[in-house]
Amino acid sequence: MLNFAGTPPLVAMAETDSRQLIAADLRALITRIESSMRLIDAAMMEAGVLETGGDPAGSADIFVLDDVTPRYATASAALNACRAGLGHALQCLSESGTPG
């Protein structure tokens, strides 16, 4: 994460500088969320392999009752919603910089 300990308050900064700082922070948050989503996807795949004993997930002979995947799926959906919201905020911020 970025360290803004020595950064002056946003009100004291030029509008362009503060907008760039906010945009950089939003991009960093989006990157972190995407990293977490990849970790969740990997954990879901690993849990699936462990549950099926390595058999392909589409095998007709295997029925898996999995209590972990719904929690991962819920967490992934929440992160996806956060990512979408941050993306929208970033878009709005970039649009606010264009003269209208």
C-alpha distances in whole Angstrom, upper triangle without the diagonal:
4,6,9,12,14,14,18,18,18,22,23,21,23,23,21,19,17,18,16,13,13,14,10,8,11,11,7,8,11,10,9,12,14,13,14,17,18,18,20,22,23,24,26,28,28,30,32,33,34,36,38,38,37,39,38,37,40,43,45,46,43,42,39,38,35,33,29,29,29,27,24,26,25,21,21,23,21,18,20,21,17,16,20,19,16,18,21,19,17,21,22,20,21,25,25,25,28,31,33
4,6,9,11,11,14,15,15,19,19,18,20,20,19,15,14,15,13,10,11,12,9,7,11,11,8,10,13,12,12,15,17,16,17,20,21,21,24,26,26,27,30,31,32,33,35,37,37,39,41,42,41,43,42,40,43,46,49,50,47,46,42,42,38,37,33,32,33,30,28,29,28,25,24,26,23,20,22,23,19,18,21,20,17,18,21,19,17,21,22,19,20,24,23,23,26,29,31
4,6,8,9,12,13,14,18,18,17,19,20,19,16,15,17,15,11,13,15,12,10,14,14,12,13,17,16,15,18,20,19,20,23,24,24,26,29,29,30,32,34,34,36,38,39,40,42,44,45,43,46,45,43,46,49,52,53,49,48,45,44,41,39,35,35,35,32,30,32,31,27,27,29,26,23,25,26,22,21,24,23,19,21,24,21,20,23,24,21,22,26,25,24,28,31,33
4,6,5,8,10,11,14,14,13,16,17,17,13,12,14,13,10,11,14,12,10,14,15,13,14,18,18,17,20,22,22,23,26,27,27,29,31,32,33,35,37,37,39,41,42,43,45,47,48,46,49,48,46,49,52,54,55,52,51,48,47,43,41,38,37,37,34,32,33,32,29,29,30,27,24,26,26,22,22,25,23,19,22,23,20,19,23,23,20,21,24,23,22,26,28,31
4,6,8,10,12,15,15,15,18,19,20,16,15,18,17,13,15,17,15,14,17,19,16,18,21,21,20,23,25,25,25,28,30,29,31,34,34,35,37,39,39,40,43,44,45,46,49,49,49,51,50,48,51,54,57,58,54,53,50,48,45,43,39,39,39,36,34,36,34,31,31,32,30,27,29,29,25,25,28,26,23,25,27,23,23,26,26,23,25,28,26,25,29,31,34
4,6,9,12,15,13,13,16,18,18,15,14,17,16,13,15,18,16,15,19,20,18,20,23,23,23,25,28,27,28,31,32,32,34,37,37,38,40,42,42,44,46,47,48,50,52,52,51,54,53,51,54,57,60,61,57,56,53,52,48,46,43,43,42,39,38,39,38,34,34,35,33,30,32,32,28,28,30,28,25,27,28,25,24,27,27,23,25,28,26,25,29,31,33
4,7,8,11,10,9,13,14,15,11,10,14,13,10,12,15,14,13,16,18,17,18,21,22,22,24,26,26,28,30,32,32,34,36,37,38,40,42,42,43,46,47,48,49,52,52,51,54,52,51,53,56,59,60,57,56,52,51,48,46,42,42,42,39,37,38,36,33,33,34,31,29,30,30,26,26,28,25,22,24,25,22,21,24,23,20,21,24,22,21,25,27,30
4,6,8,7,7,11,13,14,11,10,14,14,11,13,16,16,15,18,20,19,21,24,25,25,27,29,29,30,33,34,35,36,39,40,41,43,45,45,46,49,50,51,52,55,56,54,57,55,53,56,59,61,63,59,58,55,54,50,48,45,44,44,41,39,40,38,35,35,36,33,31,32,31,28,27,29,27,24,25,26,22,22,24,24,20,22,24,22,21,24,26,29
4,5,6,7,11,12,14,11,9,12,14,11,12,16,16,15,17,20,19,20,23,24,24,26,28,29,30,32,34,34,36,38,39,40,42,44,45,46,48,50,50,52,54,55,54,56,55,53,55,58,60,62,58,57,54,52,49,47,44,43,42,39,38,39,37,34,34,34,31,29,30,29,26,26,27,24,22,24,24,20,20,23,21,18,20,23,20,19,23,25,27
4,5,5,8,8,10,9,6,9,11,9,9,13,14,13,15,18,18,19,21,23,23,25,27,28,29,31,33,34,35,37,38,39,41,43,44,45,47,49,50,51,53,54,53,55,53,51,53,57,59,60,57,56,53,51,48,46,43,42,41,38,37,37,35,33,32,32,29,27,28,27,24,24,25,22,19,21,21,17,17,19,18,15,17,19,16,16,19,21,23
4,6,8,8,12,10,8,11,13,12,12,16,17,16,18,21,22,22,24,26,27,28,30,32,32,34,36,37,38,40,42,43,44,46,47,48,50,52,53,54,56,58,57,58,56,54,56,60,62,63,60,59,56,54,51,49,46,45,44,41,40,40,38,35,35,35,32,30,31,30,26,27,27,24,22,24,23,19,19,21,19,16,18,20,17,16,20,21,23
4,7,9,12,10,9,12,14,13,14,17,18,18,20,22,23,24,26,28,28,30,32,33,34,36,38,39,40,42,44,44,46,48,49,50,52,54,55,56,58,59,58,60,58,56,58,62,64,66,63,61,58,57,53,51,48,47,46,44,42,43,41,38,38,38,35,33,34,32,29,29,30,27,24,26,26,22,21,24,22,18,20,22,19,18,21,22,24
4,6,8,6,6,9,11,10,12,14,15,16,18,20,20,22,24,25,26,28,30,31,32,34,36,37,38,40,42,43,44,46,47,48,50,52,53,54,56,58,56,58,56,54,56,60,62,64,61,59,56,55,52,50,47,46,45,43,41,41,39,37,36,36,33,31,32,31,28,27,28,25,22,24,24,20,19,21,20,16,17,19,16,15,18,19,22
4,6,5,6,9,10,11,12,14,15,17,18,20,21,23,24,26,27,29,30,32,33,35,36,38,39,41,42,44,45,47,48,50,51,53,54,56,57,59,57,59,57,55,57,60,62,64,61,60,57,56,53,51,48,47,46,44,42,42,40,38,37,37,34,32,32,31,28,27,28,25,23,23,23,20,18,20,18,15,15,17,14,12,15,16,19
4,5,5,6,9,10,11,12,14,15,16,18,20,21,22,24,26,27,28,30,32,33,35,36,37,39,41,42,43,45,47,48,49,51,52,54,55,57,55,57,54,52,54,58,60,62,59,58,55,54,51,49,46,45,44,42,40,39,38,36,35,34,32,30,30,28,26,25,25,22,20,20,20,16,15,16,15,11,12,14,11,9,12,13,16
4,6,5,6,9,10,10,12,14,15,16,18,20,21,22,24,26,27,29,30,31,33,35,36,37,39,41,42,43,45,46,48,49,51,52,54,55,53,55,52,51,52,56,58,60,58,56,54,53,50,49,45,44,43,41,39,39,37,35,34,33,31,29,29,28,25,24,24,22,19,19,19,16,14,15,14,11,10,12,10,8,11,12,16
4,5,5,6,9,10,11,12,14,15,17,18,20,21,23,24,26,27,29,30,32,33,35,36,38,39,41,42,44,45,47,48,50,51,53,54,52,54,52,50,52,55,58,60,57,56,53,52,49,48,44,43,42,40,38,38,37,34,33,33,31,28,28,28,25,23,24,22,19,19,20,17,15,17,16,12,12,15,13,11,14,16,19
4,5,5,6,8,10,11,12,14,15,17,18,20,21,23,24,26,27,29,30,32,33,35,36,38,39,41,42,43,45,47,48,49,51,53,51,53,51,49,51,54,56,58,55,54,51,50,47,45,42,41,40,38,36,36,34,32,31,31,28,26,26,25,22,21,22,20,17,18,18,14,13,15,14,11,12,14,12,11,15,17,19
4,5,5,6,9,10,10,12,14,15,16,18,20,21,22,24,26,27,29,30,31,33,35,36,37,39,41,42,43,45,47,48,49,51,49,51,48,46,48,52,54,56,53,52,49,48,45,44,41,39,38,36,34,34,32,30,29,28,26,24,24,23,20,19,19,17,14,15,15,11,10,12,11,7,8,11,9,8,12,14,16
4,5,5,6,9,10,10,12,14,15,16,18,20,21,23,24,26,27,29,30,31,33,35,36,37,39,41,42,44,45,46,48,49,47,49,47,45,47,50,53,55,52,51,48,48,44,43,40,38,38,36,34,33,32,30,28,28,27,24,24,23,20,19,19,18,15,15,16,13,10,12,13,9,9,12,12,10,13,16,19
4,5,5,6,9,10,11,12,14,15,17,19,20,21,23,25,26,27,29,30,32,33,35,36,38,39,41,42,44,45,47,48,47,48,46,45,47,50,53,54,51,50,47,47,43,42,38,37,37,34,32,32,31,28,27,28,25,23,23,23,20,18,20,18,14,15,16,13,11,14,14,11,12,15,14,13,16,19,22
4,5,5,6,9,10,11,12,14,15,17,18,20,21,23,24,26,27,29,30,32,33,35,36,37,39,41,42,43,45,47,45,47,45,43,45,48,50,52,49,48,45,44,41,39,36,35,34,32,30,30,28,26,25,25,22,20,20,20,16,15,16,14,11,12,13,10,8,12,12,8,10,13,12,12,16,19,20
4,5,5,6,9,10,10,12,14,15,16,18,20,21,23,24,26,27,29,30,31,33,35,36,37,39,41,42,43,45,43,45,42,41,42,46,48,50,47,46,43,43,40,38,35,33,33,31,29,28,27,25,23,23,22,19,19,18,15,14,15,13,10,10,11,9,6,9,10,7,8,12,12,11,14,18,19
4,5,5,6,9,10,11,12,14,15,17,19,20,21,23,25,26,27,29,30,32,33,35,36,38,39,41,42,43,42,43,41,40,42,45,48,49,47,46,43,42,39,38,34,33,33,31,28,28,28,25,23,24,22,19,19,19,16,14,16,15,12,12,14,12,9,12,14,11,11,15,15,14,17,21,23
4,5,5,6,9,10,11,12,14,15,17,18,20,21,23,24,26,27,29,31,32,33,35,36,38,39,41,42,41,42,41,39,41,44,47,48,45,44,41,40,37,35,32,31,31,28,26,26,25,22,21,22,20,17,18,18,14,13,15,14,10,12,14,11,10,13,14,12,13,17,16,16,20,23,25
4,5,5,6,9,10,11,12,14,15,16,18,20,21,23,24,26,27,29,30,31,33,35,36,37,39,40,39,40,38,36,38,42,44,46,43,42,39,38,35,33,30,29,28,26,24,24,23,20,19,19,17,14,14,14,11,10,11,10,6,8,10,8,7,10,12,10,11,15,15,15,18,22,23
4,5,5,6,9,10,11,12,14,15,17,19,20,21,23,24,26,27,29,30,32,33,35,36,38,39,37,39,37,35,37,40,43,44,42,41,38,38,34,33,30,28,28,26,24,23,23,20,19,19,18,14,14,15,12,10,12,12,8,8,11,10,8,11,13,12,12,15,17,16,19,23,24
4,5,5,6,9,10,11,12,14,15,17,19,20,21,23,25,26,27,29,30,32,33,35,36,37,36,38,36,34,37,40,43,44,41,40,37,37,33,32,29,27,27,25,23,23,23,19,18,19,18,14,15,16,13,11,14,14,10,11,14,13,11,14,17,15,16,19,20,20,22,26,28
4,5,5,6,9,10,11,12,14,15,17,18,20,21,23,24,26,27,29,30,32,33,35,36,35,36,35,33,35,38,41,42,39,38,35,34,31,29,26,25,24,22,20,20,19,16,15,16,14,11,12,13,9,8,11,11,8,10,13,12,11,14,16,15,16,19,20,20,23,27,28
4,5,5,6,9,10,10,12,14,15,16,18,20,21,23,24,26,27,29,30,31,33,34,33,34,32,30,32,36,38,40,37,36,33,33,29,28,25,23,23,21,19,18,18,15,14,14,13,10,10,11,8,6,9,10,7,7,11,11,10,13,15,15,15,18,20,20,23,26,27
4,5,5,6,9,10,11,13,14,15,17,19,20,21,23,24,26,27,29,30,32,33,31,33,31,29,32,35,38,39,36,36,33,33,29,28,25,23,24,22,19,19,19,16,14,16,15,11,12,14,12,9,12,13,10,11,14,14,13,15,18,17,18,21,22,22,25,28,30
4,5,5,6,9,10,11,12,14,15,17,18,20,21,23,24,26,27,29,30,32,30,32,31,29,31,34,37,38,35,34,31,31,27,26,23,21,22,20,17,18,18,14,13,15,14,10,12,14,11,9,13,14,11,13,16,16,15,18,20,19,20,23,24,25,27,31,32
4,5,5,6,9,10,11,12,14,15,16,18,20,21,23,24,26,27,29,30,29,30,29,27,29,32,35,36,33,32,29,28,25,24,20,19,19,17,14,14,14,11,9,11,10,6,8,10,8,7,10,11,10,11,14,15,14,17,19,19,20,23,24,25,27,31,32
4,5,5,6,9,10,10,12,14,15,17,18,20,21,23,24,26,27,28,27,28,26,25,27,30,33,34,31,30,28,28,24,24,20,18,19,17,14,14,15,12,10,12,12,8,8,11,10,8,11,13,12,12,15,16,15,17,20,20,21,23,25,26,28,31,32
4,5,5,6,9,10,11,12,14,15,17,18,20,21,23,24,26,27,25,27,26,24,27,30,33,34,31,30,27,27,24,23,20,18,19,18,14,15,16,13,11,14,14,10,11,14,13,11,14,16,15,15,19,19,18,21,23,23,24,26,28,28,31,34,35
4,5,5,6,9,10,11,12,14,15,16,18,20,21,22,24,26,24,26,25,23,26,29,31,32,29,28,25,25,21,20,17,15,16,14,11,12,13,10,8,12,11,8,10,13,12,11,14,16,15,16,19,20,19,22,24,24,25,28,29,30,32,36,37
4,5,5,6,9,10,10,12,14,15,16,18,20,21,23,24,23,24,23,21,23,26,29,30,27,26,23,23,19,19,15,13,14,13,9,10,11,8,6,9,10,7,8,11,11,10,13,15,15,15,18,19,19,21,24,24,25,27,29,30,32,36,36
4,5,5,6,9,10,11,12,14,15,17,18,20,21,22,21,22,21,19,22,25,28,29,26,25,23,23,20,20,16,14,16,15,11,12,14,12,9,12,14,11,11,15,15,13,16,18,17,18,21,22,21,23,26,26,27,29,31,32,34,37,38
4,5,5,6,9,10,10,12,14,15,16,18,20,21,20,22,21,19,22,25,28,29,25,25,22,22,18,18,14,13,15,14,10,12,14,11,10,13,14,12,13,16,16,15,18,20,19,20,23,24,24,26,29,29,29,32,34,34,36,40,41
4,5,5,6,9,10,10,12,14,15,16,18,20,19,21,19,17,20,23,26,26,23,22,19,19,15,15,11,10,11,10,6,8,10,8,7,11,12,10,11,15,15,14,17,19,19,20,23,24,24,26,29,29,30,32,34,35,37,41,41
4,5,5,6,9,10,11,12,14,15,17,18,17,18,17,15,17,20,23,24,21,20,18,18,15,15,12,10,12,12,8,9,12,10,8,11,13,12,12,16,16,15,18,20,20,21,23,25,25,26,29,30,30,33,35,36,37,41,41
4,5,5,6,9,10,11,12,14,15,16,15,17,16,14,18,20,23,24,21,21,18,19,16,16,13,11,14,14,10,12,15,13,11,15,17,15,16,19,19,18,21,24,23,23,26,28,27,29,32,33,33,35,37,38,40,43,44
4,5,5,6,8,10,10,12,14,15,14,17,16,15,18,20,23,23,20,19,16,16,13,13,10,9,12,11,8,11,13,12,11,15,16,15,16,20,20,19,22,24,24,25,28,29,29,31,33,34,35,37,39,40,42,45,46
4,5,5,6,9,10,10,12,14,13,15,14,12,15,17,20,20,17,16,13,13,10,11,8,6,9,10,7,8,12,11,10,13,15,15,16,19,20,19,22,24,24,25,28,29,29,31,33,34,35,37,39,40,42,46,46
4,5,5,6,9,10,11,12,11,12,11,10,13,15,18,19,16,16,13,15,12,14,11,9,13,13,10,12,15,15,13,16,19,18,18,21,22,22,24,26,27,27,29,31,31,32,35,36,37,39,41,42,43,47,47
4,5,5,6,9,10,10,10,12,12,11,15,16,20,19,16,16,14,15,12,14,11,10,14,14,12,14,17,16,15,19,21,20,20,24,24,24,26,29,29,29,32,33,33,35,38,38,39,41,43,44,46,49,50
4,5,5,6,9,10,10,12,13,11,15,16,18,18,15,14,11,11,9,10,8,8,12,12,10,12,15,15,15,18,20,19,21,23,24,24,27,29,29,30,33,34,34,36,38,39,40,42,44,45,47,51,51
4,5,5,6,8,8,9,9,7,11,12,15,15,11,11,9,10,8,11,9,8,12,13,12,13,16,17,16,18,21,21,21,24,26,25,27,30,30,31,33,35,35,36,39,40,41,43,45,46,48,51,51
4,5,5,6,5,7,8,8,12,12,15,15,12,13,11,13,11,14,13,12,16,17,15,16,20,20,19,22,24,23,24,27,28,28,30,32,33,33,36,37,37,39,41,42,43,45,47,48,50,53,53
4,6,5,7,9,11,11,14,14,17,16,13,13,11,12,11,13,12,12,16,17,15,17,20,20,20,23,25,25,25,29,29,29,31,34,34,35,37,39,39,41,43,44,45,47,49,50,52,55,55
4,6,8,9,11,10,13,13,15,13,10,10,7,9,8,11,10,11,14,16,15,16,19,20,20,22,25,25,26,28,30,30,32,34,35,35,38,39,40,41,44,45,46,47,49,51,52,56,56
4,5,5,8,7,10,9,12,10,7,8,7,10,10,14,14,13,16,18,17,18,21,22,22,24,27,27,27,30,32,31,33,36,36,37,39,41,41,42,45,46,47,48,51,52,53,57,57
4,6,9,10,13,11,14,12,10,12,11,13,13,16,16,16,19,21,20,21,24,25,24,27,29,29,29,32,34,33,35,38,38,39,41,43,43,44,47,48,49,51,53,54,55,59,59
4,6,8,11,11,14,13,11,13,12,15,15,18,17,16,20,21,20,21,24,25,23,26,29,28,28,32,33,32,34,37,37,37,40,42,41,43,45,46,47,49,51,52,53,57,57
4,6,8,7,10,10,8,11,11,15,15,19,18,17,20,22,21,21,25,26,24,26,29,29,29,32,34,33,34,37,38,38,40,43,42,43,46,47,47,49,52,53,54,57,57
4,5,6,9,10,9,11,12,15,15,19,18,16,19,22,20,20,23,24,23,24,28,27,27,30,32,31,32,35,36,35,38,40,40,41,43,45,45,46,49,50,51,55,54
4,6,9,10,8,9,9,12,12,16,15,13,16,19,17,16,20,21,20,21,25,25,24,27,29,28,29,32,33,33,35,38,38,38,41,43,43,44,47,48,49,52,52
4,6,9,8,10,11,14,15,18,18,16,18,21,20,19,22,24,22,23,26,27,26,28,31,30,31,34,35,34,36,39,39,39,42,44,44,45,48,49,50,53,53
4,5,6,9,11,14,16,19,20,18,20,23,22,21,25,26,25,26,30,30,29,32,34,33,34,37,38,38,40,43,43,43,46,48,48,49,52,53,54,57,57
4,6,8,11,14,16,20,21,19,21,24,24,23,26,28,27,28,31,32,31,33,36,35,36,39,40,40,42,44,45,45,48,50,50,51,53,55,56,59,58
4,7,10,13,16,20,21,20,22,25,24,24,27,29,28,29,32,33,33,35,38,37,38,41,42,42,44,47,47,47,50,52,52,53,56,57,58,62,61
4,6,10,12,16,17,16,18,21,21,21,24,26,25,26,29,30,30,32,35,34,35,38,40,39,41,44,44,45,47,49,50,51,53,55,56,59,59
4,7,9,13,15,14,16,19,19,19,21,24,23,24,27,28,28,30,33,33,34,36,38,38,40,42,43,44,46,48,48,50,52,54,55,58,57
4,6,10,11,11,13,15,16,16,18,20,20,22,24,25,26,28,30,30,32,34,35,36,38,40,41,42,44,45,46,48,50,52,53,56,56
4,7,9,10,11,13,14,15,17,19,19,21,23,24,25,27,29,30,31,33,34,35,37,39,40,41,43,45,46,47,49,51,52,56,55
4,6,6,8,10,11,12,14,16,16,18,20,21,22,24,26,27,28,30,31,32,34,36,37,38,40,42,43,44,46,48,50,53,52
4,6,6,8,10,11,12,14,15,17,18,20,21,23,24,25,27,29,30,31,33,34,36,37,39,40,42,43,45,47,49,52,51
4,6,6,7,9,10,11,12,14,16,17,18,20,22,23,25,26,27,29,31,32,33,35,36,38,39,41,42,44,46,49,49
4,5,5,6,8,10,10,12,14,15,16,18,20,20,22,24,25,26,28,30,31,32,34,36,37,38,40,42,44,47,47
4,5,5,6,9,10,10,12,14,15,16,18,20,21,22,24,25,27,29,30,31,33,34,36,37,39,41,43,46,45
4,5,5,6,8,10,11,12,14,15,17,18,20,21,23,24,26,27,28,30,32,33,35,36,37,39,41,45,44
4,5,5,6,9,10,10,12,14,15,16,18,20,21,22,24,26,26,28,30,31,33,34,36,38,39,43,43
4,5,5,6,9,10,10,12,14,15,16,18,20,21,22,24,25,27,28,30,31,33,34,36,38,41,41
4,5,5,6,9,10,11,12,14,15,17,18,20,21,23,24,26,27,29,30,32,33,35,37,40,39
4,5,5,6,9,10,11,12,14,15,16,18,20,21,22,24,26,27,28,30,31,33,35,39,38
4,5,5,6,9,10,10,12,14,15,16,18,20,21,22,24,25,27,28,30,32,34,37,37
4,5,5,6,9,10,10,12,14,15,16,18,20,21,23,24,26,27,29,31,32,35,35
4,5,5,6,9,10,11,12,14,15,17,18,20,21,23,24,26,27,29,31,34,34
4,5,5,6,9,10,10,12,14,15,16,18,20,21,22,24,25,27,29,32,32
4,5,5,6,9,10,10,12,14,15,16,18,20,21,22,24,26,28,31,31
4,5,5,6,9,10,11,12,14,15,16,18,20,21,22,25,26,29,29
4,5,5,6,8,10,10,12,14,15,16,18,20,21,23,25,28,28
4,5,5,6,9,10,10,12,14,15,16,18,20,21,23,27,27
4,5,5,6,9,10,10,12,14,15,16,18,20,22,25,25
4,5,5,6,9,10,10,12,14,15,16,19,21,23,23
4,5,5,6,9,10,10,12,14,15,17,19,22,23
4,5,5,6,9,10,11,12,14,16,17,21,21
4,5,5,6,8,10,10,12,15,16,19,18
4,5,5,6,9,10,10,13,15,18,18
4,5,5,6,9,10,11,13,17,17
4,5,5,6,9,10,11,15,15
4,5,5,6,9,10,13,13
4,5,5,7,9,12,13
4,5,5,7,11,12
4,5,6,8,9
4,6,8,8
4,6,9
4,6
4
